[in-house]
């Protein structure tokens, strides 16, 4: 069961990679999803009984929109947003926090991520936690690849994962050539 703060509000916005929905609690950004991705929160399905109220003026949601658009335009590789990861289990939160350590333009494997959190045998559980990441792009689950470097599942779709990695590699190369 997904647990979210009861003060959650949301907004929708368009990006070059498709429409996104962002959710924020009193603690920070609690969710960022492409409108058609897997593991979408039921509270954001049109007509949901327990729908979260919309608030496009929420400061965290405004900052998230601006930073995501800057990221997709190649103007920034970094996000500076307070995050609220409380919807996950302690294990999921550990994995999601480990994802934040993967630099833009880099990738890691599920096995390396498992070893990095001190649980080398938990590769499948790590994969499941990565797949359930509620804050796509900002918590960079797209930077995790298979043991052989192959692109594997991404809740937002492999096409988007490929585009996000390409975008980051190009931005990183651009940054290196201007230094």
N, CA, C and O of each residue as an XYZ file, in Angstrom:
716
protein
N       0.846     -1.186      0.000
C       0.000      0.000      0.000
C       0.884      1.240      0.000
O       1.866      1.300      0.740
N       0.554      2.207     -0.804
C       1.320      3.444     -0.875
C       0.797      4.416      0.158
O      -0.406      4.665      0.244
N       1.709      4.963      0.942
C       1.340      5.908      1.989
C       1.800      7.306      1.582
O       2.976      7.520      1.289
N       0.884      8.231      1.569
C       1.217      9.613      1.249
C       0.692     10.519      2.350
O      -0.298     10.201      3.009
N       1.348     11.628      2.542
C       0.910     12.696      3.425
C      -0.489     13.137      2.974
O      -0.756     13.208      1.775
N      -1.358     13.424      3.900
C      -2.719     13.814      3.540
C      -2.806     15.236      2.991
O      -3.857     15.633      2.488
N      -1.744     15.998      3.076
C      -1.770     17.381      2.580
C      -1.320     17.488      1.127
O      -0.978     18.581      0.675
N      -1.311     16.409      0.401
C      -0.802     16.394     -0.982
C      -1.689     17.226     -1.906
O      -2.917     17.165     -1.858
N      -1.010     18.005     -2.749
C      -1.661     18.721     -3.840
C      -0.906     18.369     -5.112
O       0.210     17.853     -5.051
N      -1.504     18.644     -6.256
C      -0.836     18.280     -7.504
C      -1.065     19.343     -8.575
O      -1.896     20.241     -8.437
N      -0.285     19.197     -9.651
C      -0.478     19.993    -10.851
C      -0.041     19.159    -12.041
O       0.669     18.164    -11.896
N      -0.468     19.573    -13.199
C      -0.100     18.918    -14.453
C       0.605     19.948    -15.321
O       0.279     21.134    -15.286
N       1.585     19.477    -16.107
C       2.249     20.373    -17.050
C       2.823     19.574    -18.199
O       3.094     18.380    -18.079
N       3.001     20.258    -19.311
C       3.537     19.620    -20.509
C       5.043     19.771    -20.566
O       5.595     20.793    -20.159
N       5.706     18.737    -21.080
C       7.147     18.749    -21.299
C       7.407     18.237    -22.715
O       6.504     17.692    -23.350
N       8.625     18.407    -23.212
C       8.947     17.854    -24.526
C       8.813     16.328    -24.602
O       8.715     15.773    -25.696
N       8.808     15.649    -23.453
C       8.696     14.186    -23.433
C       7.302     13.707    -23.061
O       7.083     12.509    -22.879
N       6.365     14.627    -22.947
C       4.992     14.255    -22.621
C       4.501     14.960    -21.377
O       5.272     15.555    -20.625
N       3.204     14.877    -21.183
C       2.581     15.516    -20.019
C       3.067     14.851    -18.731
O       3.279     13.639    -18.677
N       3.235     15.668    -17.705
C       3.668     15.166    -16.403
C       2.712     15.648    -15.330
O       2.035     16.666    -15.478
N       2.677     14.897    -14.261
C       1.939     15.274    -13.076
C       2.919     15.333    -11.925
O       3.749     14.442    -11.747
N       2.810     16.381    -11.157
C       3.688     16.552    -10.001
C       2.818     16.672     -8.762
O       1.741     17.266     -8.804
N       3.287     16.108     -7.661
C       2.569     16.174     -6.392
C       3.533     16.654     -5.317
O       4.717     16.316     -5.318
N       2.996     17.448     -4.406
C       3.811     17.955     -3.305
C       3.034     17.840     -2.003
O       1.809     17.952     -1.969
N       3.778     17.616     -0.950
C       3.218     17.600      0.396
C       3.799     18.797      1.133
O       4.503     19.618      0.544
N       3.507     18.888      2.395
C       4.086     19.959      3.204
C       5.591     19.778      3.368
O       6.288     20.716      3.757
N       6.103     18.574      3.071
C       7.536     18.286      3.217
C       8.338     18.531      1.949
O       9.541     18.780      2.019
N       7.686     18.462      0.783
C       8.417     18.648     -0.468
C       7.766     17.912     -1.624
O       6.613     17.491     -1.541
N       8.522     17.762     -2.704
C       8.041     17.068     -3.885
C       7.827     15.600     -3.532
O       8.757     14.913     -3.111
N       6.601     15.129     -3.705
C       6.258     13.761     -3.321
C       6.047     12.853     -4.525
O       5.993     11.632     -4.381
N       5.928     13.438     -5.702
C       5.721     12.617     -6.879
C       5.922     13.398     -8.158
O       5.649     14.596     -8.229
N       6.407     12.690     -9.171
C       6.564     13.262    -10.508
C       6.433     12.103    -11.487
O       7.298     11.229    -11.548
N       5.356     12.104    -12.244
C       5.051     10.995    -13.122
C       4.718     11.492    -14.518
O       4.130     12.562    -14.680
N       5.094     10.717    -15.525
C       4.562     10.937    -16.854
C       3.119     10.453    -16.815
O       2.813      9.472    -16.137
N       2.236     11.126    -17.531
C       0.798     10.816    -17.437
C       0.458      9.381    -17.813
O      -0.591      8.879    -17.407
N       1.308      8.711    -18.570
C       0.990      7.370    -19.041
C       1.898      6.287    -18.468
O       1.926      5.171    -18.987
N       2.631      6.595    -17.421
C       3.573      5.598    -16.910
C       2.907      4.604    -15.977
O       1.807      4.830    -15.473
N       3.607      3.491    -15.760
C       3.134      2.480    -14.807
C       3.255      3.018    -13.385
O       3.979      3.980    -13.125
N       2.540      2.384    -12.485
C       2.575      2.701    -11.054
C       2.123      4.124    -10.771
O       2.630      4.787     -9.866
N       1.183      4.568    -11.543
C       0.596      5.889    -11.382
C      -0.279      5.881    -10.132
O      -1.012      4.917     -9.914
N      -0.224      6.919     -9.308
C      -1.028      6.900     -8.079
C      -2.525      6.976     -8.385
O      -2.950      7.792     -9.203
N      -3.308      6.147     -7.745
C      -4.746      6.135     -8.023
C      -5.425      7.471     -7.718
O      -6.483      7.765     -8.273
N      -4.832      8.273     -6.848
C      -5.427      9.561     -6.499
C      -5.417     10.540     -7.673
O      -6.124     11.548     -7.640
N      -4.622     10.256     -8.712
C      -4.534     11.161     -9.851
C      -5.260     10.650    -11.090
O      -5.226     11.294    -12.138
N      -5.906      9.515    -10.977
C      -6.707      9.001    -12.083
C      -7.966      9.862    -12.160
O      -8.631     10.072    -11.146
N      -8.301     10.364    -13.353
C      -9.504     11.203    -13.461
C     -10.716     10.531    -12.827
O     -10.995      9.356    -13.066
N     -11.424     11.302    -12.017
C     -12.616     10.806    -11.340
C     -12.347     10.021    -10.072
O     -13.264      9.412     -9.521
N     -11.111     10.021     -9.598
C     -10.763      9.271     -8.384
C     -11.578      9.770     -7.195
O     -11.830     10.966     -7.044
N     -11.981      8.821     -6.361
C     -12.778      9.178     -5.186
C     -11.988     10.012     -4.183
O     -12.525     10.953     -3.598
N     -10.741      9.680     -3.986
C      -9.908     10.394     -3.009
C      -8.874     11.253     -3.736
O      -7.695     11.254     -3.381
N      -9.320     11.967     -4.735
C      -8.411     12.762     -5.566
C      -7.700     13.839     -4.754
O      -8.263     14.432     -3.834
N      -6.449     14.070     -5.125
C      -5.705     15.164     -4.506
C      -6.130     16.468     -5.162
O      -6.340     16.507     -6.375
N      -6.258     17.530     -4.388
C      -6.639     18.811     -4.990
C      -5.522     19.356     -5.882
O      -4.340     19.088     -5.668
N      -5.933     20.119     -6.875
C      -4.962     20.726     -7.787
C      -4.544     22.084     -7.229
O      -5.373     22.842     -6.727
N      -3.244     22.383     -7.324
C      -2.721     23.666     -6.865
C      -1.478     24.017     -7.674
O      -0.354     23.742     -7.253
N      -1.687     24.620     -8.830
C      -0.570     24.989     -9.715
C       0.301     26.083     -9.106
O       1.408     26.323     -9.588
N      -0.175     26.748     -8.061
C       0.592     27.834     -7.437
C       1.444     27.381     -6.257
O       2.136     28.197     -5.648
N       1.405     26.109     -5.929
C       2.215     25.600     -4.816
C       3.690     25.841     -5.162
O       4.126     25.458     -6.247
N       4.466     26.466     -4.269
C       5.847     26.825     -4.609
C       6.734     25.646     -5.007
O       7.567     25.786     -5.902
N       6.576     24.505     -4.373
C       7.392     23.337     -4.732
C       7.006     22.841     -6.129
O       7.873     22.454     -6.913
N       5.723     22.852     -6.434
C       5.276     22.408     -7.753
C       5.719     23.375     -8.844
O       6.077     22.950     -9.943
N       5.698     24.667     -8.550
C       6.198     25.644     -9.520
C       7.692     25.441     -9.767
O       8.147     25.470    -10.910
N       8.449     25.236     -8.695
C       9.893     25.015     -8.831
C      10.170     23.709     -9.575
O      11.071     23.653    -10.412
N       9.407     22.668     -9.277
C       9.599     21.380     -9.964
C       9.341     21.541    -11.462
O      10.122     21.052    -12.278
N       8.281     22.205    -11.821
C       7.968     22.414    -13.239
C       9.111     23.161    -13.926
O       9.584     22.743    -14.983
N       9.543     24.246    -13.334
C      10.623     25.065    -13.910
C      11.909     24.253    -14.050
O      12.568     24.315    -15.087
N      12.269     23.494    -13.019
C      13.510     22.731    -13.048
C      13.441     21.553    -14.024
O      14.435     21.248    -14.684
N      12.302     20.896    -14.126
C      12.157     19.796    -15.091
C      12.270     20.342    -16.514
O      12.942     19.744    -17.355
N      11.622     21.464    -16.785
C      11.702     22.047    -18.132
C      13.127     22.508    -18.451
O      13.592     22.333    -19.577
N      13.821     23.095    -17.474
C      15.226     23.478    -17.684
C      16.082     22.250    -17.963
O      16.949     22.276    -18.837
N      15.841     21.185    -17.225
C      16.572     19.925    -17.418
C      16.339     19.404    -18.832
O      17.289     19.039    -19.525
N      15.087     19.369    -19.258
C      14.780     18.831    -20.585
C      15.266     19.732    -21.718
O      15.462     19.273    -22.843
N      15.456     21.004    -21.420
C      16.022     21.925    -22.420
C      17.546     21.867    -22.438
O      18.182     22.525    -23.260
N      18.134     21.081    -21.534
C      19.585     20.975    -21.458
C      20.233     22.137    -20.724
O      21.457     22.264    -20.733
N      19.439     22.982    -20.093
C      19.964     24.154    -19.396
C      20.472     23.825    -17.996
O      21.215     24.613    -17.411
N      20.086     22.676    -17.453
C      20.507     22.308    -16.106
C      20.484     20.796    -15.954
O      19.603     20.123    -16.490
N      21.454     20.268    -15.224
C      21.500     18.838    -14.923
C      21.082     18.564    -13.494
O      20.868     17.412    -13.115
N      20.965     19.610    -12.702
C      20.735     19.463    -11.273
C      19.339     19.899    -10.867
O      18.725     20.765    -11.489
N      18.862     19.275     -9.811
C      17.582     19.643     -9.215
C      17.842     20.094     -7.792
O      18.648     19.501     -7.075
N      17.160     21.135     -7.394
C      17.282     21.662     -6.042
C      15.877     21.783     -5.473
O      15.294     22.866     -5.426
N      15.354     20.651     -5.045
C      13.985     20.592     -4.549
C      13.951     19.805     -3.249
O      14.659     18.806     -3.116
N      13.144     20.234     -2.288
C      12.949     19.381     -1.115
C      12.144     18.164     -1.551
O      11.185     18.287     -2.313
N      12.530     17.004     -1.072
C      11.862     15.767     -1.472
C      11.136     15.137     -0.293
O      11.598     15.204      0.846
N      10.007     14.534     -0.579
C       9.241     13.795      0.413
C       9.095     12.374     -0.105
O       8.264     12.103     -0.972
N       9.899     11.473      0.424
C       9.897     10.078     -0.011
C       9.151      9.170      0.962
O       9.308      7.949      0.917
N       8.350      9.752      1.831
C       7.699      8.981      2.894
C       6.706      7.935      2.405
O       6.294      7.074      3.183
N       6.316      7.989      1.140
C       5.332      7.009      0.656
C       5.929      5.615      0.544
O       5.190      4.637      0.432
N       7.242      5.509      0.573
C       7.888      4.208      0.427
C       8.209      3.545      1.743
O       8.199      4.171      2.802
N       8.493      2.261      1.648
C       8.958      1.517      2.817
C      10.367      2.003      3.158
O      10.990      2.679      2.341
N      10.876      1.680      4.330
C      12.255      2.070      4.641
C      13.256      1.538      3.599
O      14.201      2.238      3.233
N      13.048      0.305      3.125
C      13.945     -0.247      2.101
C      13.853      0.570      0.817
O      14.881      0.928      0.243
N      12.636      0.870      0.356
C      12.475      1.675     -0.849
C      13.130      3.042     -0.690
O      13.783      3.529     -1.613
N      12.962      3.650      0.452
C      13.561      4.962      0.689
C      15.086      4.880      0.618
O      15.732      5.793      0.102
N      15.659      3.802      1.129
C      17.109      3.610      1.047
C      17.545      3.534     -0.406
O      18.534      4.156     -0.793
N      16.812      2.774     -1.213
C      17.145      2.646     -2.633
C      16.984      3.995     -3.330
O      17.858      4.405     -4.094
N      15.881      4.681     -3.073
C      15.641      5.967     -3.738
C      16.711      6.991     -3.364
O      17.137      7.781     -4.207
N      17.138      6.980     -2.121
C      18.218      7.890     -1.720
C      19.530      7.524     -2.400
O      20.321      8.407     -2.732
N      19.770      6.231     -2.612
C      20.979      5.802     -3.328
C      20.934      6.273     -4.784
O      21.970      6.615     -5.354
N      19.750      6.294     -5.384
C      19.620      6.778     -6.755
C      20.073      8.236     -6.875
O      20.621      8.640     -7.900
N      19.845      9.005     -5.842
C      20.220     10.426     -5.857
C      21.733     10.627     -5.951
O      22.194     11.719     -6.285
N      22.501      9.590     -5.660
C      23.961      9.684     -5.699
C      24.551      9.402     -7.083
O      25.749      9.596     -7.293
N      23.728      8.951     -8.020
C      24.217      8.651     -9.373
C      24.312      9.969    -10.140
O      23.298     10.638    -10.341
N      25.510     10.346    -10.568
C      25.647     11.639    -11.244
C      24.980     11.665    -12.616
O      24.840     10.635    -13.277
N      24.577     12.853    -13.024
C      23.997     13.036    -14.358
C      25.005     12.568    -15.394
O      26.203     12.823    -15.275
N      24.502     11.880    -16.414
C      25.366     11.382    -17.479
C      25.997     10.040    -17.183
O      26.656      9.466    -18.050
N      25.812      9.525    -15.980
C      26.386      8.235    -15.582
C      25.262      7.216    -15.427
O      24.090      7.573    -15.312
N      25.642      5.956    -15.428
C      24.684      4.886    -15.148
C      25.307      3.934    -14.137
O      26.517      3.942    -13.907
N      24.467      3.130    -13.551
C      24.908      2.064    -12.662
C      23.996      0.865    -12.909
O      22.989      0.968    -13.610
N      24.358     -0.255    -12.330
C      23.545     -1.455    -12.487
C      22.756     -1.725    -11.208
O      23.045     -1.172    -10.147
N      21.758     -2.586    -11.342
C      20.976     -2.975    -10.169
C      21.878     -3.673     -9.152
O      21.734     -3.465     -7.947
N      22.806     -4.501     -9.635
C      23.730     -5.194     -8.734
C      24.626     -4.223     -7.984
O      24.822     -4.359     -6.777
N      25.171     -3.244     -8.698
C      26.025     -2.244     -8.043
C      25.221     -1.439     -7.033
O      25.723     -1.108     -5.959
N      23.994     -1.127     -7.369
C      23.130     -0.393     -6.443
C      22.869     -1.234     -5.199
O      22.886     -0.717     -4.082
N      22.629     -2.525     -5.389
C      22.410     -3.441     -4.259
C      23.635     -3.482     -3.356
O      23.522     -3.404     -2.133
N      24.800     -3.604     -3.968
C      26.036     -3.617     -3.168
C      26.238     -2.272     -2.464
O      26.700     -2.222     -1.324
N      25.893     -1.199     -3.147
C      26.059      0.146     -2.580
C      25.215      0.400     -1.345
O      25.585      1.203     -0.489
N      24.075     -0.286     -1.251
C      23.246     -0.115     -0.053
C      23.544     -1.198      0.983
O      22.867     -1.305      2.005
N      24.578     -2.002      0.695
C      25.002     -3.004      1.663
C      24.171     -4.271      1.662
O      24.132     -4.986      2.663
N      23.500     -4.561      0.548
C      22.666     -5.749      0.482
C      22.804     -6.381     -0.902
O      21.878     -6.331     -1.711
N      23.950     -6.967     -1.161
C      24.283     -7.501     -2.483
C      23.302     -8.550     -2.983
O      23.168     -8.732     -4.193
N      22.623     -9.234     -2.095
C      21.694    -10.286     -2.504
C      20.305     -9.757     -2.866
O      19.443    -10.530     -3.285
N      20.083     -8.472     -2.712
C      18.742     -7.897     -2.896
C      18.536     -7.286     -4.278
O      17.795     -6.312     -4.417
N      19.175     -7.838     -5.293
C      19.102     -7.236     -6.632
C      17.659     -7.124     -7.119
O      17.261     -6.075     -7.627
N      16.886     -8.171     -6.974
C      15.487     -8.117     -7.433
C      14.671     -7.123     -6.626
O      13.860     -6.387     -7.188
N      14.873     -7.091     -5.327
C      14.145     -6.141     -4.482
C      14.544     -4.712     -4.825
O      13.707     -3.809     -4.826
N      15.819     -4.513     -5.114
C      16.278     -3.188     -5.542
C      15.603     -2.817     -6.863
O      15.144     -1.688     -7.032
N      15.544     -3.765     -7.794
C      14.872     -3.516     -9.069
C      13.416     -3.128     -8.879
O      12.918     -2.223     -9.549
N      12.741     -3.802     -7.980
C      11.338     -3.478     -7.703
C      11.209     -2.084     -7.103
O      10.305     -1.332     -7.465
N      12.113     -1.736     -6.184
C      12.079     -0.405     -5.568
C      12.374      0.683     -6.599
O      11.734      1.734     -6.598
N      13.338      0.429     -7.471
C      13.657      1.390     -8.529
C      12.421      1.611     -9.401
O      12.099      2.746     -9.751
N      11.736      0.530     -9.748
C      10.549      0.634    -10.583
C       9.406      1.388     -9.938
O       8.566      1.959    -10.633
N       9.365      1.395     -8.622
C       8.290      2.079     -7.884
C       8.673      3.497     -7.457
O       7.933      4.138     -6.710
N       9.800      3.983     -7.915
C      10.239      5.338     -7.592
C       9.134      6.334     -7.938
O       8.713      6.400     -9.093
N       8.650      7.116     -6.955
C       7.549      8.032     -7.241
C       7.981      9.376     -7.841
O       7.135     10.161     -8.268
N       9.271      9.640     -7.875
C       9.724     10.968     -8.322
C      10.667     10.801     -9.505
O      11.875     11.013     -9.395
N      10.085     10.413    -10.644
C      10.913     10.162    -11.819
C      11.699     11.408    -12.212
O      11.303     12.535    -11.914
N      12.780     11.184    -12.862
C      13.745     12.177    -13.338
C      14.520     12.789    -12.183
O      15.749     12.712    -12.167
N      13.835     13.398    -11.210
C      14.525     14.045    -10.085
C      15.266     13.006     -9.249
O      16.426     13.210     -8.890
N      14.608     11.905     -8.940
C      15.253     10.741     -8.327
C      15.533      9.830     -9.523
O      14.637      9.130     -9.995
N      16.776      9.839    -10.014
C      17.086      9.349    -11.359
C      17.123      7.830    -11.544
O      18.188      7.244    -11.739
N      15.968      7.216    -11.482
C      15.888      5.766    -11.698
C      16.234      5.396    -13.137
O      16.581      4.248    -13.416
N      16.143      6.355    -14.047
C      16.484      6.075    -15.455
C      17.975      5.806    -15.638
O      18.381      5.339    -16.702
N      18.793      6.087    -14.638
C      20.242      5.872    -14.724
C      20.655      4.457    -14.330
O      21.847      4.155    -14.285
N      19.695      3.591    -14.047
C      20.003      2.214    -13.668
C      19.761      1.314    -14.879
O      18.698      1.346    -15.500
N      20.785      0.508    -15.196
C      20.740     -0.377    -16.364
C      20.998     -1.818    -15.929
O      21.355     -2.080    -14.781
N      20.815     -2.734    -16.855
C      21.062     -4.144    -16.577
C      22.539     -4.430    -16.358
O      23.386     -3.578    -16.627
N      22.850     -5.618    -15.874
C      24.239     -5.985    -15.543
C      25.166     -5.901    -16.750
O      26.372     -5.716    -16.586
N      24.623     -6.033    -17.958
C      25.438     -5.963    -19.170
C      25.375     -4.589    -19.843
O      25.857     -4.419    -20.963
N      24.780     -3.614    -19.155
C      24.664     -2.264    -19.698
C      23.427     -2.053    -20.545
O      23.184     -0.946    -21.026
N      22.630     -3.117    -20.734
C      21.423     -2.996    -21.542
C      20.367     -2.170    -20.809
O      20.253     -2.222    -19.584
N      19.603     -1.411    -21.586
C      18.507     -0.666    -20.993
C      17.417     -1.646    -20.602
O      16.996     -2.482    -21.402
N      16.974     -1.532    -19.381
C      15.919     -2.403    -18.872
C      14.729     -1.531    -18.508
O      14.754     -0.319    -18.721
N      13.709     -2.134    -17.970
C      12.452     -1.462    -17.687
C      12.553     -0.072    -17.085
O      13.456      0.239    -16.307
N      11.606      0.736    -17.468
C      11.456      2.091    -16.937
C       9.963      2.365    -16.931
O       9.304      2.208    -17.958
N       9.424      2.768    -15.803
C       7.979      2.965    -15.683
C       7.451      3.975    -16.701
O       6.288      3.905    -17.097
N       8.294      4.906    -17.121
C       7.897      5.895    -18.116
C       8.097      5.429    -19.550
O       7.789      6.163    -20.489
N       8.611      4.212    -19.727
C       8.840      3.650    -21.054
C      10.303      3.718    -21.457
O      10.996      4.686    -21.147
N      10.770      2.679    -22.152
C      12.180      2.611    -22.564
C      12.549      3.743    -23.528
O      13.691      4.203    -23.533
N      11.608      4.182    -24.326
C      11.886      5.283    -25.240
C      12.264      6.549    -24.460
O      13.195      7.263    -24.833
N      11.537      6.813    -23.385
C      11.858      7.984    -22.554
C      13.176      7.777    -21.819
O      13.970      8.710    -21.702
N      13.418      6.573    -21.325
C      14.675      6.289    -20.631
C      15.846      6.575    -21.569
O      16.821      7.214    -21.174
N      15.746      6.107    -22.796
C      16.787      6.355    -23.794
C      16.968      7.854    -24.016
O      18.093      8.352    -24.062
N      15.856      8.563    -24.153
C      15.921     10.013    -24.390
C      16.527     10.748    -23.201
O      17.308     11.681    -23.391
N      16.186     10.349    -21.981
C      16.735     11.002    -20.788
C      18.245     10.780    -20.687
O      18.995     11.710    -20.389
N      18.683      9.553    -20.936
C      20.118      9.268    -20.873
C      20.875     10.017    -21.967
O      21.967     10.532    -21.728
N      20.301     10.078    -23.158
C      20.932     10.817    -24.261
C      21.029     12.307    -23.904
O      22.063     12.941    -24.115
N      19.948     12.845    -23.367
C      19.919     14.247    -22.960
C      21.022     14.543    -21.939
O      21.716     15.553    -22.050
N      21.181     13.673    -20.959
C      22.200     13.873    -19.933
C      23.609     13.737    -20.499
O      24.497     14.513    -20.147
N      23.815     12.768    -21.362
C      25.149     12.600    -21.957
C      25.521     13.818    -22.791
O      26.657     14.288    -22.734
N      24.569     14.332    -23.564
C      24.826     15.526    -24.371
C      25.110     16.726    -23.493
O      26.025     17.496    -23.786
N      24.354     16.906    -22.430
C      24.581     18.030    -21.517
C      25.942     17.901    -20.830
O      26.654     18.890    -20.654
N      26.294     16.674    -20.445
C      27.593     16.457    -19.804
C      28.732     16.751    -20.770
O      29.710     17.401    -20.400
N      28.608     16.271    -22.018
C      29.630     16.552    -23.041
C      29.741     18.053    -23.280
O      30.842     18.596    -23.369
N      28.583     18.724    -23.382
C      28.576     20.181    -23.598
C      29.276     20.891    -22.447
O      30.044     21.829    -22.662
N      29.009     20.444    -21.235
C      29.623     21.038    -20.049
C      31.129     20.848    -20.068
O      31.867     21.763    -19.702
N      31.602     19.677    -20.488
C      33.035     19.398    -20.523
C      33.745     20.236    -21.595
O      34.884     20.657    -21.390
N      33.100     20.476    -22.712
C      33.753     21.227    -23.791
C      33.772     22.729    -23.515
O      34.572     23.451    -24.111
N      32.912     23.209    -22.627
C      32.906     24.645    -22.320
C      33.802     24.979    -21.139
O      33.971     26.152    -20.806
N      34.376     23.971    -20.504
C      35.256     24.240    -19.349
C      36.666     24.529    -19.792
O      37.537     24.776    -18.958
